[in-house]
Amino acid sequence: MAQHAPIRIGLMGFGQIGRMLYDLAASSEDIEIVAIADIGAPDILYYLLQADKDDTSRDTLDGNYLRNPRFSARMLRTDSPQEMPWDAFGVDLVIDATGKFRDAHSMQQHLANGAPRVLIRTLPVDQIDRIVVPGVNSEQISRDDRMISGGSATSTALVLLLSILSERFAIEYASMTSVHAYSSDQPVQDYAGSDFRRSRSAAENIIPNTHEAAQWIGHVLPAFEGRVITSALNVPIQRGSLLDVNLVMGDAKISAEDINQTLRDAVSRFPGIVDVSEDPIVSSDVIGNRHSLLFDAPGTIKAGNTIIKALGWYDNLGHAARLLDIARLYAGIQEAVA
């Protein structure tokens, strides 16, 4: 069998998600990170990469190159899409992991500088070509897609849960609260920010927040357009988040066990993406889990005739893994027409 050339990825942003993407690529057999753009100095970025892991022997910094046994990545000090010469690196796809450049104009700048496609690691702010959730709408992707979103860790977990359950049950409405680890755009101490609550210390408070998954869920699951509301609570933990979903079911006969068994049955259809925990786990137990949805079977509760509460855990590592899965999907359709 002929060996296929590795997928060449350019990476903008070397924060937590960026470093996870690099580690996953370095341990893969089919993906190479060929260039990394970040405003941070290479030696500091290397230091942060090493601080994330127990085994620090794999990666080395050689001037402006981050090297491991599989590939070398050129590091450039910029966080501006319009300044990054992607064409010089022959990339197949750029992953913008900054979380900042979510608009079509910024994504177009990546394309103008030589990126055949750009994939953002969060939800967009305006219309782009496609939001992709592996396992749900993978078959709908097109070779013509150029500006792509991998959604967010929260929206992916929610879409998976709703997609699996709606195949078997009628769901009239859903309300989701993401109990979410604090993020890098929140202050550690009280500091004037974008709104009142987000100006408070992420390390000291449970902070009610908005969540935009409801705005975009219809792009992936059209049947749920206008039938889902979403919000968030940012809590003072670093990693490990929880999906708390209240479902209004169309049939009063549906039990909590019916919901649990449906998720158990789905695991084999979503290998590496969905799993079910039968144990009474907590947030730290999900750190390092690569699934996008770890359904919490003991947490399912039926309230009244038609309301069911369902819980699901997820970690950013699972989201990083799905972003690389999306890169593979597009490499596959490109290869099919080559």
N, C-alpha and C positions, 0 to 999 in steps of 0.2 A: 504494500500500500504506500502511495506517495505521501511524503511528509509535507504538511502544510506550513507555510511561513507563519511565524508568530504574529499575533495582532499587535500592532504598534500604537501605543496610546500616549498622548500628551496629557499631562496632568497640571491643572491650575489650582493651586491651593494645597498646602501641605499641613493643614490642621489635623484634627483627629480623624476625620473621614479620609483625607488624603493619605495619611500615614497608613491607615487600614488598607486602602486600595493598593498602595505600594507593597505592603507585606503579603497580601493575597496574591498579587501578581508574581512576586518573587518566589512564592511556593507553588505556582501553577506551572503548567507545561506549555501553555499556548498564548500567554500574554506577556508583553514587555512594556514597561514604562520607559520611554526613550527621552522624555524631557519633563522637567518639573519647574513650574513658574510659581514663585512665592516672593513676597516682599521681604521675608526673613533672610538673614545671612545663612549661607550653606552650613557653617559650622554649628550654628544654633539649631537649625532644622535637623541636622544629623544628631545632635545631642538629644533633642526631643524624641526622635525616632528610637534611639537607644534606651531612653528612659521608659518607653512603653513595654519593654520586653525583658525576659529573664536571660535569654541567650543573645549576647551582643556580638558574637563572633562572625556572623554572616555578612554584615554590611560594613563597608569601609568608605571613607570620604577621601577622594583623591583630587585635590584642588576643587574644581567646580563639578566634579562627577561623583555621583553616589553609585557605588558598585556593589554587586552581589554576584554569586556564581553564575547566575542566568543572564544578567544584562547590566548595562551601565546607563544611568540617566543623567543627562546634562541639566544642571541647576542654573536657573536664570532669576535674577532679582527683579521681578515685576509682578504686579497683580492686576495689570490692565490688559484686557483682551486685545486692544488695538496695538499694543507694543510687542506682542509675542509672535515671532516668525515661525509659525508651525510648519510652513512649507519647507523650511530648511531641515526638518527632522523626518519628513516622509511619514507623518502620522496617518493612521487609518481613522482615528476618532480622537476627539479631545473630551476629557471629562473635566468640567468646571466644578470643582469641589469647594469653591469658596463660600457658596451660599449667598453671594452678593449679586452676581450678574445673572439675574433671573428673567430679564426682559428680552424680547426678540431683537432689539437693537444691539445689545451687548453680545448676544449669541451670533448675530450677523457679523460682528467684528472678528470673532474667531474664524468664521467661514472665509471672510475676506482675506485673512492672513494665512490661508492654506489648509485649514481643517476641513476635511470632507464632510464630517458631521461633528456636532457638539452635543454633549449629553450633560445636563445639569443635574446635580444631586438633590435638588429640592423641587417643590412645585413652582411653576412659572407665575409671572404676574400679568402676562397677556397671552394672546394666542400664538401658539407655536405649532409644529407639525404633529407631534404626538406625545402623549404621556403613556409610558409603557410599564405594565406590571407583569413580570414574568409569571407564567402559569395561568394568567387571566386573559390577556389580550395579545399574547406573543404572536399569534397567527395573523394579526391585523397589520403588522408592521410592513412598511413599504421601502423599496430601494430608493424612492424619491424623498424619504424623510431626511431632513437636514438638521432641524432644531428639535431636540428630543429632551423630555424630562423623565427621570426615573422616579418621580414622585418624592415622597419623604418616607422615612421609616414608619411613621404613624399612618400615613395614607395607604401605604402598601399593606400593612397589617389589617387595616379596616376593610380595604377592597377584597382581600383574600377571604376574610371572615364572611362578609356579605355575599360574595360570589358563591362560596361553598354552600352556605345555608339556603340561599335563594334558589339553588338548583332543585331543592327538595321541598322547601316550604314557601308559602306566601308571606312576605314581610311587608307590612303596611308602612311603618315608619321606623327610623332608628335615631337614637341620640347617643353620641360618642363623646366621652371625656378622656383625653390622653393625660395620664398621670406621668409626667415626663421629667427625666433628669434635666438639670439646668444646662444651658447651652453657652457657648463662648461669647454670644452677643449680649449676655446679661452681666451686670456689674456684680463683683464679689462683695463690695460695700455699697451702701446707698450712694447713688450718683445720678444726677439729672440725665434722663434718657429720653426715649421716643414717646413714652407715655408715663402716667403716674405710677402704676403698679410695677412696670418694668424698670423703674428707677430705684426700686428697692433691692436689697441684697439678696442675691440668689442663694447664698450660702446660709442664710438665716431665716428664710421665709418660704411658706407655700404661697405661690403667686398665681392667682387666676389669670388666664391668658386666652386670647382668641386662637382659633385654628382654622385654616382655610381649606381643609380637605373637602368640606361640604360643597365649596364653590366649584371644585373640579371633578368630583366623583362621577358626575354624569358623563364625562368624557371617556371614562373607562367602563362604567356600568350605567348605560343610558336609562335603564328601568328605575334607577334610584334618583334620578334628577328631581330635585325639590322635595325629596322625602327623607333627607338626612340632615341633622344639625350636629355641629362639632364644636368643641371647646377644649381647653387644656388647663392643667394645673402643673406649673413647674415646681418641682420639689427639690430640697437641698441634698440630692445625691448626684454623683458624677456620671454613673452609667446604669442602664437597666430601666426600662420604661414599661408602663402598663396601659393596655387598652381596656377601658370600662365602657361597655356598650349595652344600652337598653333597647330591646327589640319589641316592637308591637307586632305580634303575630296575627295572621289572618284566621287561624284556626285555634280555638280554645283547647283542643285536645292535645296539642303539642306539649310535651313534658321536657324538663331539664335533661333527662336521660336521652331523649330523642335528639336534642341538640348535641350532646356529647358524643353520641354514637355516630352522628353524621360527620363530625370532625375526625373521629377515629378512622372512619371509612375513607376519608379524603386523603389521609397521610400518604398512602401508596401512590396517589395521583400527583402529588406535589413533593417529590423526593428532594430533600435538602431545603425546601422552602417552608413547608408547614409541618409541625409536629404537635403532639398532645402530651401534656404532663399530667400524670395521675397523682403526683405528690403535692404536698402543701408548700410549694416553693415561694420564695420572696425575691426581691429585685436583684440582689447580688448573685443569685443562682443562675441568672440568665446572661450574666456578663461573659462575653466570648462565644455566645451561641450564634451560629450562622443562619438559623432559620429566620424568615421574615415574620412568622407568627408561631409562637409557642402557646397553644391554647391551654388554658387552665381549667381542666375538667372539674376539680372540686369547687371551683368558684361559680359554677352555673347555678342560678337561682330563678325559680318561677315566682312571680308576684301577681296575685289575682288570676284572672282568666286568660289573659293574652300577653302579658308583659314578661319577658325573660331577660335577665341580666347575664351577660357573658363577659369573661375576662380573657385577655391574651397578652403575653409578654413579648418583648422584642428588645434587641440591642442594636446599636449602630453598626456593629460588625456584619449583621445580617443584611443591612441596607447596602453596605459597601460590596458585599458579595453579589447582591442582585444587580448593582451597577455594572459589574464585570460580566454578569450573565447577559445583560442587555448589549454590551459591546460584542459578545459572542453571537448574539442573535443577528446583529447587523452585519457582522463579518460573514456569517453563514449565507445571508441572502445575496451579499455582494459576490461571494465565491460561486454561488449557484448560477450567476449570469456571466461569469468570467469565461 
